[in-house]
């Protein structure tokens, strides 16, 4: 069985240009850091979209209930979608005293008998990490018994943030899955999508364009992913890191181990989708592919502009404040700018240094990067004269108080905003929000009140 991932190595990531210049490691644990999501939750986010695998949380019931099914990651898997079942060993006080390995073994046996998954991920949590349950040994014996991958995921919440947990999920896939299988066929344009979780179907917005160009998605980690496919990921010609900087460690190690180059891009908005397609074609280095990609981009942009024409006048002069996290602080800002909306502020508290630089590039010198959006966003809405607030559900009350339009853009959203078609979905939702009379009237006093 492979050795455990080294936390310090993941914190001091050599592929991150900011690590050598910082006094402390990237994503190092700090007081209160896990309030935005702990390492365990991040690991589940990275691996949970594998619908053909079962996901067993070795910990108290509360760990599962706090993390399970927190984002919509649809799958085209035709078999049983194991992500619809929340599986946990349900560690109790008695297990804390006497150890939980026996309960873990019984849980694995039950899952293999009743669910027959293609693989099983076993997640350690704070409790089982502290009492010292040897999940590596249990997983090794189970793998020998059932002859399928049983993957230990060492990401107890106390080791750090959600971002670090995603890296630990990637480490688990690299150690136990990638390189353990071979594809039936190979093409010159095989790619892996790393960090694409297919939230609300984002992957399906642009994958048909890649397919039309003859670019094959060999595997994904992990949106609409398959265990059998990720095992063959070492045969790809290119790793495409889709927004998620947390998995930069995985792409760096795959380049060192298998010689696979990587690029990082976004598929939000017209500009970034076009640039992303060009980047993939350029990295694959085929002249005919590059030419065909340009023709496809020209065709898709023309179709998109024709459909966006009715929205342009509605969005003229409109300003927006963006309060979200990670890569969305700049990727959604880019999409808004493509629609002619000025982004006057974006929250950067939960972003990496690279994401903050990108946000500054997109917003320009007059845009505000909010380090404490809870205190700043209400004031900036007034100062900048914003018409829109795009954020998570908790910020709805700020929009109501300020009587401006609101859209939920976090993982709870119901529509995809990825790719060219996703930009149309965003435009439609923005139009409906701006024309919705509720936001203008909800905070007003009733006519009979003085």
TORKOL-4160 file (C-alpha; in steps of 0.2 Angstrom, whole numbers, padded with zeros to 4 digits, m for minus):
450
<pt num="1" X="0000" Y="0000" Z="0000"/>
<pt num="2" X="0007" Y="0017" Z="m0004"/>
<pt num="3" X="0013" Y="0029" Z="0010"/>
<pt num="4" X="0002" Y="0042" Z="0017"/>
<pt num="5" X="0003" Y="0059" Z="0009"/>
<pt num="6" X="0015" Y="0072" Z="0016"/>
<pt num="7" X="0005" Y="0087" Z="0023"/>
<pt num="8" X="0020" Y="0099" Z="0023"/>
<pt num="9" X="0024" Y="0095" Z="0005"/>
<pt num="10" X="0007" Y="0099" Z="m0001"/>
<pt num="11" X="0007" Y="0115" Z="0009"/>
<pt num="12" X="0024" Y="0121" Z="0002"/>
<pt num="13" X="0019" Y="0117" Z="m0016"/>
<pt num="14" X="0034" Y="0120" Z="m0028"/>
<pt num="15" X="0022" Y="0122" Z="m0043"/>
<pt num="16" X="0014" Y="0137" Z="m0034"/>
<pt num="17" X="0024" Y="0153" Z="m0038"/>
<pt num="18" X="0019" Y="0161" Z="m0022"/>
<pt num="19" X="0025" Y="0147" Z="m0010"/>
<pt num="20" X="0043" Y="0152" Z="m0010"/>
<pt num="21" X="0039" Y="0170" Z="m0007"/>
<pt num="22" X="0027" Y="0168" Z="0008"/>
<pt num="23" X="0033" Y="0167" Z="0026"/>
<pt num="24" X="0021" Y="0153" Z="0030"/>
<pt num="25" X="0015" Y="0139" Z="0019"/>
<pt num="26" X="0000" Y="0141" Z="0007"/>
<pt num="27" X="m0016" Y="0135" Z="0016"/>
<pt num="28" X="m0007" Y="0132" Z="0032"/>
<pt num="29" X="m0020" Y="0129" Z="0046"/>
<pt num="30" X="m0024" Y="0145" Z="0055"/>
<pt num="31" X="m0038" Y="0148" Z="0069"/>
<pt num="32" X="m0055" Y="0149" Z="0061"/>
<pt num="33" X="m0048" Y="0143" Z="0044"/>
<pt num="34" X="m0060" Y="0128" Z="0043"/>
<pt num="35" X="m0076" Y="0138" Z="0045"/>
<pt num="36" X="m0076" Y="0139" Z="0026"/>
<pt num="37" X="m0075" Y="0120" Z="0025"/>
<pt num="38" X="m0063" Y="0108" Z="0033"/>
<pt num="39" X="m0050" Y="0097" Z="0024"/>
<pt num="40" X="m0062" Y="0082" Z="0025"/>
<pt num="41" X="m0075" Y="0092" Z="0016"/>
<pt num="42" X="m0063" Y="0097" Z="0002"/>
<pt num="43" X="m0057" Y="0079" Z="0000"/>
<pt num="44" X="m0075" Y="0073" Z="m0003"/>
<pt num="45" X="m0078" Y="0087" Z="m0015"/>
<pt num="46" X="m0063" Y="0082" Z="m0025"/>
<pt num="47" X="m0068" Y="0063" Z="m0026"/>
<pt num="48" X="m0087" Y="0062" Z="m0023"/>
<pt num="49" X="m0092" Y="0065" Z="m0041"/>
<pt num="50" X="m0086" Y="0047" Z="m0045"/>
<pt num="51" X="m0103" Y="0040" Z="m0045"/>
<pt num="52" X="m0098" Y="0022" Z="m0048"/>
<pt num="53" X="m0088" Y="0022" Z="m0032"/>
<pt num="54" X="m0095" Y="0020" Z="m0015"/>
<pt num="55" X="m0089" Y="0034" Z="m0002"/>
<pt num="56" X="m0088" Y="0028" Z="0016"/>
<pt num="57" X="m0085" Y="0041" Z="0030"/>
<pt num="58" X="m0076" Y="0033" Z="0044"/>
<pt num="59" X="m0081" Y="0045" Z="0058"/>
<pt num="60" X="m0097" Y="0051" Z="0068"/>
<pt num="61" X="m0113" Y="0053" Z="0059"/>
<pt num="62" X="m0112" Y="0072" Z="0060"/>
<pt num="63" X="m0097" Y="0072" Z="0049"/>
<pt num="64" X="m0107" Y="0064" Z="0035"/>
<pt num="65" X="m0122" Y="0075" Z="0038"/>
<pt num="66" X="m0112" Y="0091" Z="0037"/>
<pt num="67" X="m0104" Y="0087" Z="0020"/>
<pt num="68" X="m0115" Y="0074" Z="0010"/>
<pt num="69" X="m0123" Y="0081" Z="m0006"/>
<pt num="70" X="m0118" Y="0099" Z="m0003"/>
<pt num="71" X="m0117" Y="0102" Z="m0022"/>
<pt num="72" X="m0126" Y="0096" Z="m0037"/>
<pt num="73" X="m0113" Y="0086" Z="m0047"/>
<pt num="74" X="m0124" Y="0076" Z="m0060"/>
<pt num="75" X="m0118" Y="0060" Z="m0068"/>
<pt num="76" X="m0122" Y="0051" Z="m0084"/>
<pt num="77" X="m0117" Y="0035" Z="m0076"/>
<pt num="78" X="m0130" Y="0022" Z="m0081"/>
<pt num="79" X="m0127" Y="0010" Z="m0066"/>
<pt num="80" X="m0132" Y="0014" Z="m0048"/>
<pt num="81" X="m0127" Y="0031" Z="m0043"/>
<pt num="82" X="m0118" Y="0028" Z="m0026"/>
<pt num="83" X="m0117" Y="0046" Z="m0022"/>
<pt num="84" X="m0136" Y="0046" Z="m0018"/>
<pt num="85" X="m0132" Y="0035" Z="m0003"/>
<pt num="86" X="m0123" Y="0043" Z="0013"/>
<pt num="87" X="m0112" Y="0029" Z="0020"/>
<pt num="88" X="m0104" Y="0031" Z="0037"/>
<pt num="89" X="m0097" Y="0020" Z="0050"/>
<pt num="90" X="m0106" Y="0030" Z="0063"/>
<pt num="91" X="m0092" Y="0031" Z="0076"/>
<pt num="92" X="m0098" Y="0032" Z="0094"/>
<pt num="93" X="m0090" Y="0036" Z="0111"/>
<pt num="94" X="m0088" Y="0017" Z="0114"/>
<pt num="95" X="m0078" Y="0016" Z="0098"/>
<pt num="96" X="m0067" Y="0031" Z="0103"/>
<pt num="97" X="m0062" Y="0021" Z="0119"/>
<pt num="98" X="m0060" Y="0004" Z="0111"/>
<pt num="99" X="m0056" Y="0008" Z="0092"/>
<pt num="100" X="m0066" Y="0009" Z="0077"/>
<pt num="101" X="m0057" Y="m0003" Z="0065"/>
<pt num="102" X="m0069" Y="m0018" Z="0069"/>
<pt num="103" X="m0084" Y="m0007" Z="0064"/>
<pt num="104" X="m0075" Y="m0001" Z="0048"/>
<pt num="105" X="m0071" Y="m0019" Z="0043"/>
<pt num="106" X="m0090" Y="m0023" Z="0045"/>
<pt num="107" X="m0095" Y="m0008" Z="0036"/>
<pt num="108" X="m0084" Y="m0012" Z="0021"/>
<pt num="109" X="m0091" Y="m0030" Z="0020"/>
<pt num="110" X="m0109" Y="m0023" Z="0021"/>
<pt num="111" X="m0105" Y="m0011" Z="0006"/>
<pt num="112" X="m0097" Y="m0024" Z="m0005"/>
<pt num="113" X="m0111" Y="m0036" Z="m0002"/>
<pt num="114" X="m0126" Y="m0024" Z="m0005"/>
<pt num="115" X="m0119" Y="m0011" Z="m0017"/>
<pt num="116" X="m0105" Y="m0019" Z="m0027"/>
<pt num="117" X="m0096" Y="m0003" Z="m0032"/>
<pt num="118" X="m0082" Y="m0001" Z="m0044"/>
<pt num="119" X="m0071" Y="0006" Z="m0030"/>
<pt num="120" X="m0073" Y="0011" Z="m0012"/>
<pt num="121" X="m0066" Y="0027" Z="m0004"/>
<pt num="122" X="m0063" Y="0027" Z="0014"/>
<pt num="123" X="m0062" Y="0045" Z="0022"/>
<pt num="124" X="m0054" Y="0047" Z="0039"/>
<pt num="125" X="m0061" Y="0061" Z="0050"/>
<pt num="126" X="m0055" Y="0071" Z="0065"/>
<pt num="127" X="m0061" Y="0058" Z="0078"/>
<pt num="128" X="m0054" Y="0042" Z="0069"/>
<pt num="129" X="m0038" Y="0052" Z="0065"/>
<pt num="130" X="m0035" Y="0056" Z="0083"/>
<pt num="131" X="m0039" Y="0039" Z="0090"/>
<pt num="132" X="m0026" Y="0031" Z="0077"/>
<pt num="133" X="m0037" Y="0019" Z="0067"/>
<pt num="134" X="m0026" Y="0011" Z="0054"/>
<pt num="135" X="m0037" Y="0013" Z="0039"/>
<pt num="136" X="m0022" Y="0009" Z="0027"/>
<pt num="137" X="m0021" Y="m0009" Z="0034"/>
<pt num="138" X="m0040" Y="m0011" Z="0034"/>
<pt num="139" X="m0041" Y="m0005" Z="0016"/>
<pt num="140" X="m0026" Y="m0016" Z="0011"/>
<pt num="141" X="m0035" Y="m0031" Z="0017"/>
<pt num="142" X="m0051" Y="m0027" Z="0010"/>
<pt num="143" X="m0043" Y="m0024" Z="m0007"/>
<pt num="144" X="m0035" Y="m0041" Z="m0007"/>
<pt num="145" X="m0052" Y="m0049" Z="m0002"/>
<pt num="146" X="m0063" Y="m0040" Z="m0015"/>
<pt num="147" X="m0050" Y="m0037" Z="m0029"/>
<pt num="148" X="m0055" Y="m0019" Z="m0032"/>
<pt num="149" X="m0048" Y="m0003" Z="m0027"/>
<pt num="150" X="m0051" Y="0002" Z="m0008"/>
<pt num="151" X="m0044" Y="0019" Z="m0006"/>
<pt num="152" X="m0039" Y="0027" Z="0010"/>
<pt num="153" X="m0041" Y="0046" Z="0010"/>
<pt num="154" X="m0031" Y="0054" Z="0024"/>
<pt num="155" X="m0040" Y="0071" Z="0026"/>
<pt num="156" X="m0046" Y="0073" Z="0044"/>
<pt num="157" X="m0053" Y="0090" Z="0046"/>
<pt num="158" X="m0041" Y="0097" Z="0058"/>
<pt num="159" X="m0026" Y="0096" Z="0046"/>
<pt num="160" X="m0032" Y="0112" Z="0037"/>
<pt num="161" X="m0044" Y="0120" Z="0025"/>
<pt num="162" X="m0055" Y="0114" Z="0011"/>
<pt num="163" X="m0042" Y="0119" Z="m0002"/>
<pt num="164" X="m0029" Y="0107" Z="0007"/>
<pt num="165" X="m0042" Y="0093" Z="0008"/>
<pt num="166" X="m0045" Y="0094" Z="m0011"/>
<pt num="167" X="m0026" Y="0092" Z="m0013"/>
<pt num="168" X="m0027" Y="0077" Z="m0001"/>
<pt num="169" X="m0041" Y="0069" Z="m0012"/>
<pt num="170" X="m0030" Y="0071" Z="m0027"/>
<pt num="171" X="m0016" Y="0063" Z="m0018"/>
<pt num="172" X="m0027" Y="0048" Z="m0014"/>
<pt num="173" X="m0031" Y="0046" Z="m0033"/>
<pt num="174" X="m0013" Y="0048" Z="m0038"/>
<pt num="175" X="m0007" Y="0035" Z="m0025"/>
<pt num="176" X="m0020" Y="0022" Z="m0027"/>
<pt num="177" X="m0029" Y="0024" Z="m0044"/>
<pt num="178" X="m0019" Y="0033" Z="m0058"/>
<pt num="179" X="m0008" Y="0022" Z="m0067"/>
<pt num="180" X="m0016" Y="0006" Z="m0062"/>
<pt num="181" X="m0026" Y="0003" Z="m0078"/>
<pt num="182" X="m0023" Y="0005" Z="m0097"/>
<pt num="183" X="m0036" Y="0012" Z="m0110"/>
<pt num="184" X="m0043" Y="0001" Z="m0123"/>
<pt num="185" X="m0037" Y="0014" Z="m0137"/>
<pt num="186" X="m0027" Y="0029" Z="m0138"/>
<pt num="187" X="m0028" Y="0045" Z="m0148"/>
<pt num="188" X="m0017" Y="0060" Z="m0152"/>
<pt num="189" X="m0028" Y="0072" Z="m0143"/>
<pt num="190" X="m0032" Y="0063" Z="m0126"/>
<pt num="191" X="m0034" Y="0075" Z="m0111"/>
<pt num="192" X="m0038" Y="0074" Z="m0093"/>
<pt num="193" X="m0049" Y="0087" Z="m0085"/>
<pt num="194" X="m0043" Y="0090" Z="m0067"/>
<pt num="195" X="m0053" Y="0100" Z="m0055"/>
<pt num="196" X="m0069" Y="0099" Z="m0065"/>
<pt num="197" X="m0083" Y="0093" Z="m0054"/>
<pt num="198" X="m0097" Y="0096" Z="m0066"/>
<pt num="199" X="m0107" Y="0107" Z="m0054"/>
<pt num="200" X="m0124" Y="0109" Z="m0061"/>
<pt num="201" X="m0118" Y="0101" Z="m0077"/>
<pt num="202" X="m0104" Y="0114" Z="m0082"/>
<pt num="203" X="m0094" Y="0100" Z="m0090"/>
<pt num="204" X="m0108" Y="0096" Z="m0102"/>
<pt num="205" X="m0108" Y="0114" Z="m0108"/>
<pt num="206" X="m0091" Y="0113" Z="m0117"/>
<pt num="207" X="m0087" Y="0094" Z="m0119"/>
<pt num="208" X="m0097" Y="0093" Z="m0135"/>
<pt num="209" X="m0086" Y="0107" Z="m0142"/>
<pt num="210" X="m0070" Y="0097" Z="m0138"/>
<pt num="211" X="m0078" Y="0081" Z="m0145"/>
<pt num="212" X="m0082" Y="0090" Z="m0161"/>
<pt num="213" X="m0064" Y="0095" Z="m0162"/>
<pt num="214" X="m0058" Y="0077" Z="m0160"/>
<pt num="215" X="m0052" Y="0080" Z="m0143"/>
<pt num="216" X="m0055" Y="0065" Z="m0131"/>
<pt num="217" X="m0058" Y="0067" Z="m0113"/>
<pt num="218" X="m0049" Y="0052" Z="m0107"/>
<pt num="219" X="m0053" Y="0055" Z="m0088"/>
<pt num="220" X="m0059" Y="0068" Z="m0076"/>
<pt num="221" X="m0056" Y="0071" Z="m0058"/>
<pt num="222" X="m0069" Y="0070" Z="m0054"/>
<pt num="223" X="m0085" Y="0077" Z="m0063"/>
<pt num="224" X="m0095" Y="0064" Z="m0072"/>
<pt num="225" X="m0080" Y="0053" Z="m0069"/>
<pt num="226" X="m0077" Y="0034" Z="m0069"/>
<pt num="227" X="m0065" Y="0024" Z="m0059"/>
<pt num="228" X="m0060" Y="0014" Z="m0074"/>
<pt num="229" X="m0055" Y="0030" Z="m0083"/>
<pt num="230" X="m0045" Y="0039" Z="m0069"/>
<pt num="231" X="m0035" Y="0023" Z="m0068"/>
<pt num="232" X="m0029" Y="0026" Z="m0086"/>
<pt num="233" X="m0026" Y="0045" Z="m0084"/>
<pt num="234" X="m0007" Y="0042" Z="m0085"/>
<pt num="235" X="m0009" Y="0040" Z="m0104"/>
<pt num="236" X="m0016" Y="0057" Z="m0108"/>
<pt num="237" X="m0006" Y="0069" Z="m0118"/>
<pt num="238" X="m0012" Y="0084" Z="m0108"/>
<pt num="239" X="m0019" Y="0089" Z="m0091"/>
<pt num="240" X="m0031" Y="0103" Z="m0091"/>
<pt num="241" X="m0033" Y="0111" Z="m0074"/>
<pt num="242" X="m0051" Y="0118" Z="m0074"/>
<pt num="243" X="m0051" Y="0133" Z="m0062"/>
<pt num="244" X="m0046" Y="0122" Z="m0047"/>
<pt num="245" X="m0029" Y="0128" Z="m0041"/>
<pt num="246" X="m0030" Y="0116" Z="m0026"/>
<pt num="247" X="m0025" Y="0102" Z="m0038"/>
<pt num="248" X="m0010" Y="0110" Z="m0045"/>
<pt num="249" X="0000" Y="0097" Z="m0034"/>
<pt num="250" X="m0008" Y="0083" Z="m0044"/>
<pt num="251" X="m0004" Y="0090" Z="m0061"/>
<pt num="252" X="0014" Y="0094" Z="m0056"/>
<pt num="253" X="0017" Y="0076" Z="m0049"/>
<pt num="254" X="0009" Y="0068" Z="m0065"/>
<pt num="255" X="0021" Y="0079" Z="m0076"/>
<pt num="256" X="0036" Y="0073" Z="m0065"/>
<pt num="257" X="0030" Y="0055" Z="m0065"/>
<pt num="258" X="0022" Y="0052" Z="m0082"/>
<pt num="259" X="0029" Y="0067" Z="m0092"/>
<pt num="260" X="0011" Y="0075" Z="m0095"/>
<pt num="261" X="0011" Y="0094" Z="m0097"/>
<pt num="262" X="m0003" Y="0104" Z="m0090"/>
<pt num="263" X="m0012" Y="0120" Z="m0093"/>
<pt num="264" X="m0024" Y="0130" Z="m0082"/>
<pt num="265" X="m0040" Y="0138" Z="m0088"/>
<pt num="266" X="m0058" Y="0143" Z="m0086"/>
<pt num="267" X="m0074" Y="0139" Z="m0096"/>
<pt num="268" X="m0084" Y="0154" Z="m0088"/>
<pt num="269" X="m0090" Y="0167" Z="m0101"/>
<pt num="270" X="m0087" Y="0170" Z="m0119"/>
<pt num="271" X="m0069" Y="0176" Z="m0117"/>
<pt num="272" X="m0062" Y="0163" Z="m0106"/>
<pt num="273" X="m0071" Y="0149" Z="m0115"/>
<pt num="274" X="m0063" Y="0154" Z="m0132"/>
<pt num="275" X="m0046" Y="0156" Z="m0124"/>
<pt num="276" X="m0048" Y="0139" Z="m0115"/>
<pt num="277" X="m0052" Y="0131" Z="m0132"/>
<pt num="278" X="m0037" Y="0139" Z="m0140"/>
<pt num="279" X="m0025" Y="0135" Z="m0125"/>
<pt num="280" X="m0030" Y="0116" Z="m0127"/>
<pt num="281" X="m0027" Y="0116" Z="m0145"/>
<pt num="282" X="m0011" Y="0126" Z="m0144"/>
<pt num="283" X="m0004" Y="0114" Z="m0130"/>
<pt num="284" X="m0008" Y="0099" Z="m0141"/>
<pt num="285" X="0002" Y="0107" Z="m0155"/>
<pt num="286" X="m0007" Y="0101" Z="m0170"/>
<pt num="287" X="m0009" Y="0114" Z="m0184"/>
<pt num="288" X="m0025" Y="0107" Z="m0191"/>
<pt num="289" X="m0033" Y="0106" Z="m0174"/>
<pt num="290" X="m0028" Y="0124" Z="m0171"/>
<pt num="291" X="m0036" Y="0130" Z="m0187"/>
<pt num="292" X="m0052" Y="0120" Z="m0184"/>
<pt num="293" X="m0053" Y="0127" Z="m0166"/>
<pt num="294" X="m0052" Y="0145" Z="m0173"/>
<pt num="295" X="m0066" Y="0141" Z="m0185"/>
<pt num="296" X="m0077" Y="0133" Z="m0171"/>
<pt num="297" X="m0074" Y="0148" Z="m0160"/>
<pt num="298" X="m0079" Y="0160" Z="m0173"/>
<pt num="299" X="m0095" Y="0151" Z="m0177"/>
<pt num="300" X="m0100" Y="0149" Z="m0158"/>
<pt num="301" X="m0096" Y="0167" Z="m0154"/>
<pt num="302" X="m0106" Y="0173" Z="m0168"/>
<pt num="303" X="m0121" Y="0162" Z="m0163"/>
<pt num="304" X="m0119" Y="0168" Z="m0145"/>
<pt num="305" X="m0118" Y="0187" Z="m0149"/>
<pt num="306" X="m0134" Y="0185" Z="m0159"/>
<pt num="307" X="m0143" Y="0178" Z="m0144"/>
<pt num="308" X="m0136" Y="0190" Z="m0132"/>
<pt num="309" X="m0141" Y="0205" Z="m0142"/>
<pt num="310" X="m0158" Y="0207" Z="m0133"/>
<pt num="311" X="m0149" Y="0208" Z="m0116"/>
<pt num="312" X="m0136" Y="0221" Z="m0120"/>
<pt num="313" X="m0148" Y="0236" Z="m0117"/>
<pt num="314" X="m0154" Y="0229" Z="m0101"/>
<pt num="315" X="m0137" Y="0227" Z="m0094"/>
<pt num="316" X="m0130" Y="0244" Z="m0100"/>
<pt num="317" X="m0123" Y="0254" Z="m0086"/>
<pt num="318" X="m0126" Y="0240" Z="m0073"/>
<pt num="319" X="m0114" Y="0237" Z="m0059"/>
<pt num="320" X="m0111" Y="0221" Z="m0049"/>
<pt num="321" X="m0103" Y="0216" Z="m0032"/>
<pt num="322" X="m0097" Y="0198" Z="m0032"/>
<pt num="323" X="m0095" Y="0188" Z="m0016"/>
<pt num="324" X="m0090" Y="0170" Z="m0018"/>
<pt num="325" X="m0074" Y="0160" Z="m0016"/>
<pt num="326" X="m0060" Y="0152" Z="m0026"/>
<pt num="327" X="m0058" Y="0154" Z="m0044"/>
<pt num="328" X="m0076" Y="0161" Z="m0045"/>
<pt num="329" X="m0070" Y="0177" Z="m0039"/>
<pt num="330" X="m0063" Y="0181" Z="m0056"/>
<pt num="331" X="m0071" Y="0168" Z="m0068"/>
<pt num="332" X="m0089" Y="0174" Z="m0065"/>
<pt num="333" X="m0082" Y="0192" Z="m0065"/>
<pt num="334" X="m0076" Y="0188" Z="m0083"/>
<pt num="335" X="m0093" Y="0182" Z="m0088"/>
<pt num="336" X="m0101" Y="0197" Z="m0081"/>
<pt num="337" X="m0090" Y="0208" Z="m0091"/>
<pt num="338" X="m0093" Y="0199" Z="m0106"/>
<pt num="339" X="m0112" Y="0204" Z="m0104"/>
<pt num="340" X="m0107" Y="0222" Z="m0102"/>
<pt num="341" X="m0109" Y="0223" Z="m0083"/>
<pt num="342" X="m0096" Y="0232" Z="m0073"/>
<pt num="343" X="m0089" Y="0222" Z="m0058"/>
<pt num="344" X="m0085" Y="0235" Z="m0045"/>
<pt num="345" X="m0080" Y="0223" Z="m0031"/>
<pt num="346" X="m0076" Y="0204" Z="m0028"/>
<pt num="347" X="m0072" Y="0194" Z="m0012"/>
<pt num="348" X="m0055" Y="0187" Z="m0011"/>
<pt num="349" X="m0054" Y="0180" Z="0007"/>
<pt num="350" X="m0056" Y="0162" Z="0002"/>
<pt num="351" X="m0045" Y="0163" Z="m0014"/>
<pt num="352" X="m0026" Y="0159" Z="m0017"/>
<pt num="353" X="m0013" Y="0172" Z="m0021"/>
<pt num="354" X="m0014" Y="0167" Z="m0040"/>
<pt num="355" X="m0033" Y="0169" Z="m0040"/>
<pt num="356" X="m0031" Y="0186" Z="m0031"/>
<pt num="357" X="m0019" Y="0192" Z="m0045"/>
<pt num="358" X="m0031" Y="0186" Z="m0058"/>
<pt num="359" X="m0046" Y="0195" Z="m0050"/>
<pt num="360" X="m0035" Y="0211" Z="m0050"/>
<pt num="361" X="m0031" Y="0209" Z="m0068"/>
<pt num="362" X="m0050" Y="0207" Z="m0072"/>
<pt num="363" X="m0057" Y="0221" Z="m0061"/>
<pt num="364" X="m0043" Y="0234" Z="m0065"/>
<pt num="365" X="m0036" Y="0247" Z="m0053"/>
<pt num="366" X="m0053" Y="0254" Z="m0048"/>
<pt num="367" X="m0061" Y="0237" Z="m0043"/>
<pt num="368" X="m0061" Y="0233" Z="m0025"/>
<pt num="369" X="m0054" Y="0216" Z="m0018"/>
<pt num="370" X="m0064" Y="0212" Z="m0002"/>
<pt num="371" X="m0054" Y="0204" Z="0011"/>
<pt num="372" X="m0069" Y="0205" Z="0023"/>
<pt num="373" X="m0084" Y="0204" Z="0013"/>
<pt num="374" X="m0096" Y="0202" Z="0028"/>
<pt num="375" X="m0091" Y="0220" Z="0033"/>
<pt num="376" X="m0087" Y="0228" Z="0016"/>
<pt num="377" X="m0101" Y="0222" Z="0004"/>
<pt num="378" X="m0115" Y="0233" Z="0011"/>
<pt num="379" X="m0104" Y="0248" Z="0011"/>
<pt num="380" X="m0098" Y="0246" Z="m0006"/>
<pt num="381" X="m0115" Y="0243" Z="m0013"/>
<pt num="382" X="m0119" Y="0261" Z="m0008"/>
<pt num="383" X="m0103" Y="0268" Z="m0012"/>
<pt num="384" X="m0102" Y="0261" Z="m0030"/>
<pt num="385" X="m0120" Y="0262" Z="m0034"/>
<pt num="386" X="m0121" Y="0243" Z="m0037"/>
<pt num="387" X="m0137" Y="0236" Z="m0045"/>
<pt num="388" X="m0133" Y="0217" Z="m0042"/>
<pt num="389" X="m0126" Y="0206" Z="m0029"/>
<pt num="390" X="m0120" Y="0189" Z="m0034"/>
<pt num="391" X="m0116" Y="0178" Z="m0019"/>
<pt num="392" X="m0121" Y="0163" Z="m0008"/>
<pt num="393" X="m0137" Y="0162" Z="0000"/>
<pt num="394" X="m0132" Y="0170" Z="0016"/>
<pt num="395" X="m0129" Y="0187" Z="0007"/>
<pt num="396" X="m0148" Y="0187" Z="0001"/>
<pt num="397" X="m0152" Y="0197" Z="0016"/>
<pt num="398" X="m0139" Y="0211" Z="0012"/>
<pt num="399" X="m0147" Y="0212" Z="m0005"/>
<pt num="400" X="m0164" Y="0214" Z="0003"/>
<pt num="401" X="m0158" Y="0227" Z="0015"/>
<pt num="402" X="m0150" Y="0237" Z="0001"/>
<pt num="403" X="m0165" Y="0234" Z="m0011"/>
<pt num="404" X="m0154" Y="0228" Z="m0026"/>
<pt num="405" X="m0156" Y="0212" Z="m0036"/>
<pt num="406" X="m0148" Y="0196" Z="m0031"/>
<pt num="407" X="m0142" Y="0179" Z="m0039"/>
<pt num="408" X="m0135" Y="0164" Z="m0030"/>
<pt num="409" X="m0119" Y="0159" Z="m0039"/>
<pt num="410" X="m0112" Y="0146" Z="m0026"/>
<pt num="411" X="m0114" Y="0127" Z="m0027"/>
<pt num="412" X="m0132" Y="0128" Z="m0022"/>
<pt num="413" X="m0136" Y="0136" Z="m0039"/>
<pt num="414" X="m0148" Y="0126" Z="m0050"/>
<pt num="415" X="m0141" Y="0131" Z="m0068"/>
<pt num="416" X="m0125" Y="0130" Z="m0076"/>
<pt num="417" X="m0115" Y="0146" Z="m0081"/>
<pt num="418" X="m0101" Y="0137" Z="m0089"/>
<pt num="419" X="m0097" Y="0138" Z="m0108"/>
<pt num="420" X="m0106" Y="0148" Z="m0121"/>
<pt num="421" X="m0123" Y="0141" Z="m0117"/>
<pt num="422" X="m0120" Y="0144" Z="m0099"/>
<pt num="423" X="m0117" Y="0163" Z="m0102"/>
<pt num="424" X="m0134" Y="0163" Z="m0110"/>
<pt num="425" X="m0141" Y="0155" Z="m0094"/>
<pt num="426" X="m0132" Y="0168" Z="m0083"/>
<pt num="427" X="m0139" Y="0182" Z="m0094"/>
<pt num="428" X="m0157" Y="0176" Z="m0092"/>
<pt num="429" X="m0155" Y="0174" Z="m0073"/>
<pt num="430" X="m0148" Y="0192" Z="m0072"/>
<pt num="431" X="m0162" Y="0199" Z="m0083"/>
<pt num="432" X="m0175" Y="0191" Z="m0072"/>
<pt num="433" X="m0167" Y="0197" Z="m0056"/>
<pt num="434" X="m0166" Y="0215" Z="m0062"/>
<pt num="435" X="m0184" Y="0215" Z="m0068"/>
<pt num="436" X="m0190" Y="0206" Z="m0052"/>
<pt num="437" X="m0200" Y="0219" Z="m0042"/>
<pt num="438" X="m0198" Y="0210" Z="m0026"/>
<pt num="439" X="m0180" Y="0217" Z="m0023"/>
<pt num="440" X="m0186" Y="0235" Z="m0025"/>
<pt num="441" X="m0201" Y="0233" Z="m0014"/>
<pt num="442" X="m0197" Y="0220" Z="m0001"/>
<pt num="443" X="m0188" Y="0232" Z="0012"/>
<pt num="444" X="m0201" Y="0246" Z="0010"/>
<pt num="445" X="m0214" Y="0250" Z="0023"/>
<pt num="446" X="m0232" Y="0244" Z="0020"/>
<pt num="447" X="m0243" Y="0259" Z="0014"/>
<pt num="448" X="m0253" Y="0259" Z="0030"/>
<pt num="449" X="m0237" Y="0262" Z="0040"/>
<pt num="450" X="m0231" Y="0279" Z="0045"/>
